[in-house]
Every structure is written in structure tokens, then in C-alpha cells.
């Protein structure tokens, strides 16, 4: 692996972590009923790796967006992060397969310029 590819990987990881805003972290902590801040760095890493995982399976969506696709993507990120937090991430895909597939199809239609309602 070259130095250039390592730097690109680091830059991409920082870019994904930067997508995890304080508001997103706050929302996740409220859902998980976590009131302390000692795990904030770990939680941000879980959220960013979950976002990267869902995005690689389904396609691009915005974590802070307000469309149906963005909301469903954020929900899957939260659920995968919850599984990862509880050391059960290996069960996530089986339990959310229909949601992952549905989101991926809807994102593909959106990228092709088709309206989901037209299909």
C-alpha cells in the first residue's frame, strides 16, 4: 500500500467522521439513553462506520437530510450503531435486510431520475 493511498483512506475516514455532528450524536445518545459523555468518541466512530456501511450497501444519503430516503438511512445508521454498541453487529443485516434492500432500491431509482411513485 502506498503512502498516497493511506493518506486518501485517512482523509475519507475524517470526512465520514465529520458527517457525525454533535446534533446527530445527541439524537443517538437520547435514543440509547446514554447521558454521559465519556463514550462520545466511541459513539462517533460507531456512527461513522455504520454510515459508511449502510452507504456502501444502499448508496448515498444525507445523515442530516429531511427526505424520506435520508430519514430511513439515518434510522438504519442508528440501528446498526445500536447493534455495534451492544456487540451484536453480526445480526444487523439479517434483521434489517428488507429495510436495507428497500432503501437501496429507492436510492437507485432516485439516482436514475425515476420517481418512486411512478414505479
SULHUPE-V330374 format. One record per helix or strand of 3 or more residues. SS is the DSSP state (@ for helix, = for strand). FROM is the first residue (numbers start at 1). LEN is the number of residues. If there is no record, write none. Layout:
BEGIN
SS_FROM_LEN ; SS_FROM_LEN
END
This chain:
BEGIN
@_3_17 ; @_22_11 ; @_40_19 ; @_68_18 ; @_89_23 ; @_116_3
END
